[in-house]
Amino acid sequence: MKTSDMVVGVGLIILGILFMSENFGYLSFDFENVWPVFVLLGGIGFWIGFFQDRKNVGLLMPANILIIYGGMFLYCSLTGWEVMGTLWPLFLIGPGIGFFMMYLMGEREKGLLIPAGILAGIGLLFFLSHGGVMRYWPVILIGIGIYLVIKHYLKKQSSPPDGPAA
């Protein structure tokens, strides 16, 4: 049996159990609240497609976008859509992560890191701008500076001496 048949079979069993539980009153869900699960399942389907043929790295872009957006939509449908005012940067972060996953799982094409960094970075900045977090951005500079100083110090410690002093 192919892996895809197995995954589809397990998915149908789970869906059947969920719908049966809802029909008998054990669960109560409205399509209005659970439709994002189908978006998530689409993303998982693209990931499964990638794992069946690892050369098809292009499947990772829609896989990650659908999973991130599906998760965001599910959260909004369960908690209230007013949170979209805070979560909207995920529309930038989703494709950014998609490019990054294409880089990681593919042939490490450096060109993929440029849109990954730009989209995810801008999205992250917008995320951080909510709630007063942005006033702490200099901590990032301090952290990078500490890292560079330690890296330089460790490199200097491990390098052999230049030779005898004259």
C-alpha positions in Angstrom: 0.0 0.0 0.0 1.3 3.5 -0.9 2.0 5.9 1.9 -0.5 8.4 0.5 -3.3 5.7 0.7 -2.4 5.1 4.3 -2.4 8.8 5.2 -5.8 9.3 3.4 -7.2 6.3 5.1 -6.2 7.5 8.5 -7.5 10.9 7.8 -10.9 9.5 6.7 -11.1 7.4 9.8 -10.4 10.5 12.0 -12.9 12.6 10.1 -15.5 9.8 10.4 -15.0 9.5 14.1 -15.2 13.3 14.6 -18.4 13.6 12.5 -20.0 10.5 14.2 -19.1 12.0 17.6 -20.8 15.2 16.6 -23.9 13.4 15.3 -24.3 11.6 18.6 -23.8 14.7 20.7 -20.4 14.0 22.1 -18.8 16.9 20.2 -20.3 20.1 19.0 -18.7 22.0 16.2 -20.0 24.3 13.6 -18.5 24.5 10.1 -18.2 28.2 10.7 -15.5 27.5 13.3 -13.7 24.4 11.9 -13.3 25.3 8.2 -9.7 26.4 8.8 -8.9 22.7 9.6 -9.4 22.0 5.9 -6.8 24.7 5.1 -4.4 23.1 7.5 -5.0 19.7 6.0 -4.2 21.1 2.6 -0.9 22.3 3.9 -0.2 18.9 5.5 -1.1 17.3 2.1 1.6 19.4 0.4 4.2 18.4 3.0 3.2 14.7 2.4 3.7 15.3 -1.3 7.1 16.7 -0.7 8.2 13.7 1.5 7.1 11.4 -1.3 9.3 13.2 -3.8 12.0 15.3 -2.0 13.1 16.8 -5.3 9.8 18.7 -5.5 10.9 21.5 -3.1 8.3 23.8 -4.6 5.6 22.1 -2.6 7.0 23.5 0.5 5.9 27.1 -0.3 2.1 26.3 -0.4 2.6 23.7 2.4 3.9 26.3 4.8 1.6 29.1 3.7 -1.5 26.9 4.2 -0.4 25.6 7.6 0.5 29.1 8.9 -2.6 30.7 7.5 -4.8 27.8 8.5 -3.5 28.0 12.1 -4.1 31.7 12.1 -7.6 31.3 10.7 -8.4 28.5 13.2 -7.2 30.7 16.1 -9.3 33.6 14.9 -12.4 31.5 14.3 -12.2 30.1 17.9 -11.2 33.3 19.7 -12.7 36.1 17.6 -11.7 37.8 14.4 -10.7 41.0 16.1 -7.3 39.4 16.9 -6.5 39.6 13.1 -5.5 43.1 13.9 -2.5 41.7 15.7 -1.9 38.5 13.6 -1.9 40.0 10.1 1.9 40.0 9.9 1.7 36.3 9.5 0.6 37.0 5.9 4.2 38.1 5.4 5.9 35.6 7.7 4.1 32.6 6.0 5.8 33.0 2.6 9.1 34.0 4.4 9.1 30.6 6.2 8.1 28.9 2.9 11.2 30.3 1.2 13.3 29.3 4.2 12.0 25.8 4.2 12.7 25.6 0.4 16.3 26.6 1.2 16.7 24.1 4.1 15.1 21.1 2.4 16.4 21.8 -1.1 19.8 22.4 -2.6 20.6 25.3 -0.3 20.1 28.0 -3.0 21.3 31.2 -1.3 18.9 33.3 -3.4 16.0 31.8 -1.4 17.3 33.4 1.8 16.8 36.9 0.5 13.0 36.9 0.2 12.9 34.6 3.3 14.7 37.2 5.4 12.9 40.2 4.0 9.4 38.8 4.3 9.9 37.1 7.7 11.9 40.1 9.0 9.4 42.7 8.0 6.6 40.5 9.4 8.5 40.1 12.7 9.1 43.8 13.0 5.3 44.5 12.5 4.6 41.8 15.1 7.0 43.4 17.6 5.6 46.9 17.0 2.4 45.9 18.8 2.4 46.0 22.5 5.4 48.3 23.1 7.9 45.5 22.4 9.8 47.7 19.9 11.4 49.8 22.6 13.5 46.7 23.4 14.9 46.3 19.9 18.4 47.5 21.0 18.7 44.3 23.0 19.1 42.6 19.6 22.1 44.8 18.8 23.6 44.1 22.2 23.1 40.4 21.7 24.7 40.4 18.2 27.6 42.5 19.6 28.2 40.0 22.5 28.1 37.1 20.0 30.7 38.8 17.7 33.0 39.6 20.6 32.9 36.1 22.0 33.3 34.6 18.6 36.4 36.8 18.0 37.8 35.9 21.4 37.3 32.1 20.9 38.8 32.3 17.4 41.8 34.1 18.8 42.2 31.5 21.6 42.1 28.5 19.2 44.5 29.9 16.6 48.2 28.9 16.8 50.7 31.6 17.9 52.4 33.6 15.1 55.8 32.2 16.0 58.7 33.2 18.2 58.9 36.9 19.0 62.1 38.6 17.8 
